[in-house]
Amino acid sequence: MASLTRSPTARRHRTSPGNYEDATHDFADIIELDGAPSLANSANGSLTTRPTRSGRRARAEREPPTPSTGFIASKGARRAGILTDDRGQDPRAVASNSPYRLASSYGPPRSPGPAAASRPPLARACGTGRVARRRNRHLTPSITTSVADSVRSVVAELRAAVSDRWIDGPATVLAAVGLGWALSIGVRFVYPALVPFLRAEFDFGLSAAGLLLSLLWGAYAAGHVPGGVLGDRVGEGNVLVISAVVSTAAMAAVAAATGLAVLFAATIAFGLATALYGPTRFTVLTDLFPDDSGSAVGLTMAAGNVGNAALPVAATAAAGALTWRVGFGAFVPCFAVAAVGLRAAVPSRTSETDATVGDGSVRATLGRLRAGISGGAIPTIVAVQVSLSFLIQGFASFYPVYLTEAKGLSPATAATLFGAFFALGAIVQPTAGAFMDRIGLRRTLLGCFAACLAALWGLPFVDGLVPIAALTALFAAWNGTIVVTQTYVADTLPTEMQGTGFGLLKAGWMLLGATSPLVVGVMADTGLFDEAFLLLGAVGSVGLTIAVLKL
């Protein structure tokens, strides 16, 4: 019994009762040979045969993209455990040049002797010329059989490609992590879109709205510390699942809030729940994609921007047609689905060893963190990230309201521009990640940062839909800055405290940034909306100056 095996990855195919042999599983064809199936590698001529019942189909595994050449055999050839291709070539003649190894349950293949060498190739393959001549009528497949084989081959290749590249491949991890992140961050940006509905329901002003959003972002920042510690101690994949499960319950509580105190408390709970996702997703991606961490992070952050662009619009439509409670409550089952997907796709632990932080004390943790960030560009990157965090939290929390109250645009137009900012971010972020992998951190960061600041400084001085839309598109370059800064920090911290260290750092810069919505809200209530956005530009300019001088 001859069989094809290929290390390193293989599936098991049954060749006889109680006997299994490995076969490669990159792609699969279905080939009918004289009413009985055989396994064959059509890319290089090496193959596998197995005794089965007549009329059944078997897989033929091969490497893409070489098209199938088709293998033929008589019953005598199948009994001998040998096939030939349609040119009459002995596949054993090319097996030595194949990446696969030819094995036989009847022993190693034998070289043809001097007498056999004088026979035609097909006769040698079948064992005798008599058998080959007797079975010659089976060697030419009909056109119908060839077409059927081709159709089955295409279907099998598509099925194998889907399995290998999407179900079993890294794309599954990226999709699961991206979905969880799209919900975690996208629902946070649902809050600014639903602020008018919340103000009407609970009767509060822009200052209170700023406080609500500051508490949301502050809770999200504070939750990064336990999120990072849990990632190191119980496994990164487990933390992502916990985050999705707790977010499900918290979002249900937000949708059911009946008073202002309940709304604020449930919002804080949701911020803490989604915070578990924040630092852990970076460590998962940098662990699983060490050579392309920038691209992997950029792709998942782009998924987050898709959520940012789509979820506020969907929630606003639901709130307008029904009630704001539906706008929040619709995400409860979405988080539940994300939890199931993360459990199925992401390993429980992605780091090589159980990462800990020594004796677990705060002093020991801070000491190790201080040692981890003392060298390289991490201090500079953290300082830059503080300014970026302050800038975006103030901008995103009030941009739709700013466009309606300071620029005179309709709420629908303001919501469209707000969504466009995030939609463009879905393009900018993977692009920035790719540029970071190719041209380096400094040039990518400075280019994105300068572009978004130019837009922010110009925004208070323009009016009209076209100029505002152009500046909104330019400001979308901000989305590329965080790909660079956060990927660098997550990838540079010591492995033994990567989750904890990144969680502490991110909690610090986000807590500082969480003050921004409150500041902007108070200034807006006093008629200083333009000045509030200029303040955001000034803080961002400090960060850009640090990057230019220190990186």
SVG drawing of the C-alpha trace seen along z (x, -y; Angstrom):
<svg xmlns="http://www.w3.org/2000/svg" viewBox="-40 -82 60 93">
<polyline fill="none" stroke="black" stroke-width="0.4" points="0.0,0.0 1.6,-3.2 0.8,-6.5 1.9,-10.1 3.0,-11.8 4.2,-15.3 5.6,-16.8 4.9,-19.2 1.1,-19.3 -1.1,-16.5 -4.6,-15.0 -5.3,-11.4 -7.0,-9.3 -8.2,-5.8 -6.5,-3.4 -7.8,-0.2 -9.7,1.1 -7.6,0.1 -4.9,-1.4 -4.4,-5.2 -1.8,-7.0 -1.0,-10.7 -1.7,-12.8 -1.0,-16.4 -4.0,-18.7 -3.2,-21.9 -5.7,-21.3 -7.8,-18.4 -9.1,-17.0 -11.6,-14.2 -10.5,-11.8 -12.4,-8.8 -10.1,-6.0 -11.8,-3.1 -14.7,-3.1 -12.5,-3.2 -10.8,-6.0 -7.2,-6.7 -5.3,-9.4 -2.8,-11.2 -0.6,-14.3 -1.0,-15.8 1.5,-18.5 4.6,-16.3 3.4,-12.9 3.7,-11.3 0.6,-9.7 -1.3,-7.5 -3.5,-4.6 -5.8,-2.7 -8.2,0.2 -11.8,-1.1 -15.2,-0.1 -15.7,-0.7 -17.5,-4.0 -16.4,-5.9 -14.4,-9.1 -11.1,-9.9 -9.1,-13.0 -6.0,-13.9 -3.8,-16.3 -1.6,-18.7 0.2,-22.1 -1.4,-25.0 -1.4,-26.4 -0.3,-23.6 -3.3,-22.2 -4.2,-18.6 -2.7,-16.4 -4.9,-13.4 -3.7,-9.9 -4.8,-6.7 -4.4,-3.1 -5.6,0.4 -6.8,2.7 -3.4,4.5 -1.7,1.2 -4.0,0.5 -3.3,4.0 0.4,3.2 -0.1,0.0 1.2,-2.1 -0.4,-4.7 0.9,-6.4 0.1,-9.8 -1.6,-10.3 1.8,-10.5 2.6,-7.0 5.3,-8.2 6.1,-6.2 5.5,-8.5 8.3,-6.8 10.7,-8.3 9.9,-11.8 9.2,-11.0 12.8,-11.7 12.4,-15.3 9.1,-15.8 8.7,-17.6 6.6,-14.6 8.0,-11.2 6.8,-8.0 6.0,-5.3 4.6,-1.9 3.0,0.5 4.5,3.3 8.0,2.0 10.0,-0.6 9.5,-1.0 11.8,1.3 13.9,0.1 13.0,1.9 15.4,4.6 17.3,4.8 14.5,6.8 11.8,4.5 13.7,1.4 13.2,2.5 9.5,2.5 7.4,-0.7 6.9,-2.9 3.2,-1.9 4.1,1.8 6.7,1.4 4.2,-0.5 1.6,2.2 4.1,5.0 3.7,6.7 3.1,5.6 0.2,8.1 -1.7,6.5 -1.2,3.1 -2.4,4.2 -5.4,6.0 -6.5,3.0 -5.7,0.4 -9.4,-0.2 -9.6,-1.8 -6.8,-4.3 -8.4,-7.0 -11.1,-8.9 -14.1,-10.2 -14.8,-13.9 -17.7,-13.7 -15.5,-12.1 -12.8,-14.7 -15.3,-17.6 -16.8,-16.0 -13.3,-15.5 -12.5,-19.1 -15.6,-20.4 -15.0,-18.2 -11.4,-19.4 -12.5,-23.1 -15.1,-22.5 -12.6,-20.5 -9.9,-23.2 -12.3,-25.9 -13.3,-23.9 -9.7,-23.2 -8.7,-26.9 -11.5,-28.1 -10.6,-25.6 -6.8,-26.3 -6.9,-30.0 -9.9,-31.1 -11.0,-28.5 -7.7,-27.1 -5.5,-30.0 -4.4,-33.3 -7.3,-35.2 -9.6,-33.5 -7.7,-35.0 -7.7,-38.5 -11.4,-38.2 -12.3,-37.2 -10.0,-39.8 -11.2,-42.5 -14.9,-41.8 -14.4,-42.0 -12.5,-45.3 -15.0,-46.7 -17.7,-46.2 -15.6,-47.3 -14.6,-50.6 -17.5,-51.2 -20.1,-51.0 -18.1,-53.6 -18.5,-56.0 -22.2,-55.2 -22.5,-57.4 -21.6,-60.7 -24.2,-59.9 -26.9,-59.1 -26.1,-62.1 -29.1,-64.1 -31.4,-61.2 -29.9,-60.8 -30.1,-64.5 -33.8,-64.5 -34.5,-61.4 -32.6,-62.4 -32.5,-66.2 -28.8,-67.2 -26.6,-69.7 -23.3,-69.5 -21.2,-69.7 -23.0,-66.6 -22.6,-64.9 -18.9,-65.6 -18.7,-64.2 -20.5,-61.0 -18.1,-60.6 -15.1,-61.3 -16.3,-58.6 -16.7,-56.2 -13.1,-56.8 -11.7,-57.0 -13.2,-53.6 -11.8,-52.3 -8.4,-53.6 -8.5,-52.3 -9.5,-48.8 -6.3,-48.5 -4.4,-47.6 -6.4,-44.6 -6.7,-43.7 -2.9,-43.6 -2.4,-41.6 -5.0,-39.1 -3.5,-38.6 -0.2,-37.7 -1.6,-35.5 -4.6,-33.6 -3.8,-33.9 -4.4,-36.5 -7.1,-34.6 -9.1,-34.0 -9.0,-37.7 -10.5,-38.6 -13.4,-36.1 -14.0,-37.5 -14.1,-41.0 -16.8,-40.1 -18.9,-38.3 -18.7,-41.1 -19.4,-43.7 -22.6,-41.7 -23.9,-42.1 -22.9,-45.7 -24.5,-46.8 -27.7,-45.1 -27.6,-47.2 -27.1,-50.4 -30.1,-49.6 -32.2,-49.0 -31.2,-52.1 -34.2,-54.0 -32.4,-56.9 -29.4,-59.1 -27.5,-57.4 -28.1,-53.9 -27.0,-55.2 -23.7,-56.6 -23.0,-53.4 -23.8,-51.1 -21.6,-53.2 -18.7,-52.9 -19.2,-49.2 -19.1,-49.0 -15.9,-51.1 -14.3,-48.7 -15.5,-45.7 -14.2,-46.8 -10.9,-47.9 -10.0,-44.3 -9.8,-44.0 -7.6,-47.0 -4.0,-46.0 -4.6,-42.3 -5.4,-42.4 -2.0,-44.0 -0.1,-41.3 -2.1,-38.6 -1.3,-40.1 2.3,-40.8 2.7,-37.2 1.0,-35.5 2.4,-37.8 5.9,-38.7 7.2,-39.5 4.1,-41.5 2.8,-43.0 2.3,-46.4 0.1,-45.1 -1.8,-42.7 -2.5,-45.5 -3.4,-47.9 -5.9,-45.4 -7.7,-44.9 -7.7,-48.6 -9.2,-49.1 -12.0,-46.7 -12.5,-48.9 -12.9,-51.9 -15.5,-50.1 -17.3,-49.6 -16.8,-53.3 -18.3,-54.3 -21.2,-51.9 -22.3,-51.3 -23.2,-54.9 -25.2,-55.3 -27.0,-52.0 -27.7,-53.0 -28.9,-56.4 -31.3,-55.0 -32.6,-52.5 -33.0,-55.2 -34.8,-57.5 -37.2,-54.8 -37.8,-53.1 -36.0,-54.2 -32.4,-54.8 -32.7,-51.6 -32.9,-49.6 -29.8,-51.5 -27.8,-50.2 -29.6,-46.9 -29.0,-45.6 -25.4,-45.1 -26.0,-42.6 -26.3,-39.6 -23.4,-41.0 -21.0,-40.8 -22.3,-37.3 -21.4,-36.2 -18.0,-37.8 -17.3,-35.9 -18.1,-32.6 -15.8,-33.5 -12.9,-34.5 -13.2,-31.3 -13.1,-29.2 -10.3,-31.1 -7.8,-32.5 -5.6,-30.3 -6.1,-30.6 -2.5,-31.8 -0.4,-33.3 2.8,-34.0 5.4,-31.3 5.4,-31.0 3.2,-32.1 4.3,-35.7 4.3,-37.1 5.5,-40.2 7.5,-38.7 5.9,-38.7 2.9,-40.6 3.3,-43.6 2.7,-47.1 6.2,-48.1 7.7,-45.2 5.5,-45.8 6.4,-49.5 10.1,-48.6 10.0,-46.2 8.0,-48.6 10.5,-51.4 13.3,-49.1 11.4,-48.0 10.8,-51.6 14.1,-53.1 15.8,-52.5 14.9,-53.0 12.1,-55.2 9.4,-54.1 9.4,-57.2 9.1,-59.4 6.4,-57.3 4.4,-57.4 4.6,-61.2 3.4,-61.4 0.6,-59.0 -0.6,-61.2 -1.2,-64.1 -2.8,-61.8 -5.2,-60.4 -6.2,-63.9 -6.8,-65.0 -8.9,-62.2 -11.1,-61.8 -12.1,-65.4 -12.6,-65.5 -14.6,-62.3 -16.8,-63.0 -18.1,-66.3 -17.4,-66.4 -21.1,-65.7 -22.4,-68.3 -19.6,-70.8 -20.6,-70.5 -24.3,-71.2 -23.9,-73.9 -20.8,-75.8 -20.8,-75.1 -24.6,-75.0 -24.7,-71.6 -27.7,-69.3 -27.5,-66.4 -27.6,-63.9 -24.7,-65.6 -22.7,-65.8 -23.3,-62.1 -22.2,-61.3 -18.9,-63.3 -18.3,-61.7 -18.8,-58.2 -16.5,-59.2 -13.7,-60.0 -13.8,-56.4 -14.4,-54.9 -11.3,-56.6 -9.5,-55.3 -10.2,-51.8 -8.0,-52.5 -5.4,-54.6 -4.6,-52.2 -3.6,-49.1 -1.7,-51.4 0.2,-53.0 1.0,-49.5 2.4,-48.5 4.5,-51.7 5.7,-51.1 6.9,-47.7 8.7,-49.1 9.9,-52.6 10.1,-52.7 8.4,-54.2 9.6,-57.8 8.6,-58.8 5.3,-57.0 4.4,-58.7 5.5,-62.2 3.6,-62.1 0.3,-61.0 0.6,-63.3 1.4,-66.4 -1.5,-65.8 -4.1,-65.4 -2.9,-68.5 -3.0,-70.6 -6.7,-69.7 -7.5,-70.3 -5.9,-73.8 -7.8,-74.7 -11.2,-73.4 -12.3,-76.5 -11.5,-78.9 -13.6,-77.3 -17.3,-77.1 -19.2,-75.2 -19.7,-71.5 -16.9,-71.0 -14.0,-72.6 -15.2,-70.8 -15.4,-67.5 -11.9,-67.9 -10.5,-68.7 -12.4,-65.8 -10.8,-63.5 -7.3,-64.9 -7.8,-64.6 -8.4,-60.8 -4.6,-60.6 -4.8,-60.5 -5.8,-56.9 -2.4,-56.0 -0.5,-57.5 -1.8,-55.0 -0.9,-52.0 2.7,-53.2 2.8,-54.2 0.9,-51.4 2.4,-48.6 5.9,-49.8 5.2,-49.9 3.5,-46.5 6.3,-45.0 9.2,-46.5 8.2,-45.9 9.9,-42.9 8.1,-39.6 7.7,-38.6 5.5,-41.7 4.3,-42.7 0.6,-42.6 1.0,-44.3 3.4,-46.9 1.3,-47.8 -1.8,-47.9 -0.2,-50.3 1.2,-52.6 -2.1,-52.7 -4.1,-53.3 -1.8,-56.3 -2.1,-58.0 -5.8,-57.3 -6.6,-58.6 -5.0,-61.9 -6.8,-61.9 -10.1,-61.1 -10.2,-64.7 -10.6,-66.0 -14.4,-65.4 -15.1,-67.2 -12.9,-70.2 -14.5,-70.4 -18.0,-70.1 -17.5,-72.8 -16.0,-75.2 -18.9,-74.4 -21.5,-75.2 -19.8,-78.7 -19.8,-79.3 -16.2,-78.4 -16.5,-75.5 -14.0,-76.8 -11.5,-77.6 -12.0,-74.1 -10.9,-72.6 -7.9,-75.0 -6.9,-73.7 -6.9,-70.2 -4.7,-71.3 -2.3,-73.0 -1.9,-69.8 -1.3,-67.8 1.3,-70.2 3.3,-69.6 3.3,-65.9 4.4,-66.4 7.3,-68.6 8.4,-65.9 8.3,-63.4 10.4,-65.6 13.1,-66.3 13.4,-63.0 12.7,-60.2"/>
</svg>
